[in-house]
Amino acid sequence: MDIKDKLGPLQRYMSIDRLLATIAVPMEYTSEEITYVLPSILLADDGLALSRILLVTNNYLCEVRVGSEHEFDFVAKNTIENYRVHLWTHELKKGDEISTTYELAQITFIHSISINFTTELSYAGNERSAWLKEVIAAIPVSTILDSFRKIKN
């Protein structure tokens, strides 16, 4: 699948040209194919906002901060040692009435290279189940075992 197709669903947050510009420099650092593009979507003051894009290859995760000139980092996928998931809902009220309810999620991957080194994904919206399925397809929980196999060898 072409990278533009993978970025397509994110066009509700910014133009395809801005999305491509955001990931252009990080993509120069890897020769591996980007297999998944995972958005981090936050609940901002003025609605939903794209805060980060996680580019996933067979061996690496590249966390790209949206809105910065060029800020990103790469980490080996097989260093994930902990897969922390937090799911909840958030209600927005107008007066005493609930006007909108959002499904929220935060997934934190803690890496074996340092307890302080994490990769985070966030979600706010009404399609959390589909987002979670995409995250699990890109980074299966079994990835944790890869970290332990690496330590053992």
RALIN-V498357 format. One record per residue. N is the residue number from 1. RES is the residue in one small letter. SS is DSSP state (H for helix, E for strand, C for the rest). PHI is phi in whole degrees, -180 to 180 (999 if undefined). D_CENTER is the distance of its C-alpha to the mean C-alpha in Angstrom with 2 decimals. Layout:
n res ss phi d_center
N RES SS PHI D_CENTER
N RES SS PHI D_CENTER
This chain:
n res ss phi d_center
1 m C 999 18.52
2 d C -67 18.61
3 i H -61 15.65
4 k H -63 16.98
5 d H -65 16.79
6 k H -68 13.12
7 l H -84 12.57
8 g H -45 15.23
9 p H -63 13.56
10 l H -85 11.98
11 q H -68 15.62
12 r H -72 16.20
13 y C -102 14.55
14 m C -163 16.18
15 s C -67 18.45
16 i H -61 17.72
17 d H -63 19.67
18 r H -67 17.53
19 l H -62 14.29
20 l H -63 16.21
21 a H -65 17.60
22 t H -65 14.32
23 i H -100 13.26
24 a H -59 16.94
25 v H -66 17.68
26 p H -57 14.78
27 m H -66 15.75
28 e H -69 19.27
29 y C -87 18.47
30 t C -131 17.84
31 s C -95 20.21
32 e C -77 18.02
33 e C -69 16.87
34 i C -77 13.27
35 t C -92 12.97
36 y E -142 9.60
37 v E -124 7.49
38 l E -111 4.25
39 p E -86 4.53
40 s E -106 4.67
41 i E -117 8.30
42 l E -112 11.06
43 l E -88 14.67
44 a E -100 16.72
45 d C -59 20.51
46 d C -106 20.86
47 g E 123 18.38
48 l E -83 14.72
49 a E -138 12.92
50 l E -81 9.93
51 s E -106 9.15
52 r E -147 6.49
53 i E -127 5.40
54 l E -102 4.30
55 l E -92 7.71
56 v E -117 9.03
57 t C -117 12.81
58 n C -62 15.34
59 n C -118 15.64
60 y E -131 12.92
61 l E -118 9.36
62 c E -125 9.27
63 e E -93 7.32
64 v E -109 8.97
65 r E -83 10.19
66 v C -83 11.41
67 g C 97 15.08
68 s C -94 16.17
69 e C -55 18.58
70 h C -154 16.75
71 e C -130 14.66
72 f E -160 12.39
73 d E -145 12.71
74 f E -112 12.91
75 v E -146 13.40
76 a E -70 15.00
77 k H -60 13.26
78 n H -78 16.60
79 t H -99 16.50
80 i E -69 14.30
81 e E -112 17.05
82 n E -145 15.67
83 y E -122 13.10
84 r E -98 13.39
85 v E -124 12.67
86 h E -130 14.04
87 l E -122 14.85
88 w E -162 17.27
89 t E -119 18.68
90 h E -134 19.81
91 e E -107 22.98
92 l E -100 24.16
93 k E -118 27.94
94 k E -116 30.65
95 g C 70 33.62
96 d C -95 33.93
97 e E -98 32.11
98 i E -78 28.48
99 s E -94 27.33
100 t E -150 23.71
101 t E -122 21.57
102 y E -113 17.78
103 e E -90 15.75
104 l E -120 13.22
105 a E -152 10.84
106 q E -138 9.39
107 i E -119 8.40
108 t E -119 9.63
109 f E -102 10.43
110 i E -98 13.79
111 h E -99 15.22
112 s C -70 18.92
113 i C -70 19.65
114 s C -171 19.71
115 i C -62 19.12
116 n C -87 17.96
117 f C -98 15.24
118 t E -131 11.89
119 t E -120 8.21
120 e E -123 6.52
121 l E -127 4.02
122 s E -129 6.57
123 y E -140 8.36
124 a E -140 11.87
125 g E 157 14.12
126 n C -126 16.38
127 e C -130 14.59
128 r H -60 12.61
129 s H -59 14.33
130 a H -66 13.27
131 w H -63 9.52
132 l H -62 10.19
133 k H -61 12.31
134 e H -67 9.89
135 v H -62 7.56
136 i H -67 11.05
137 a H -67 12.35
138 a H -76 9.96
139 i C -136 10.24
140 p C -62 13.42
141 v C -57 14.82
142 s C -63 17.64
143 t H -58 15.68
144 i H -57 17.16
145 l H -64 20.52
146 d H -60 19.88
147 s H -64 19.71
148 f H -71 22.99
149 r H -64 24.61
150 k H -63 23.93
151 i H -65 25.62
152 k H -66 28.46
153 n C -82 29.26
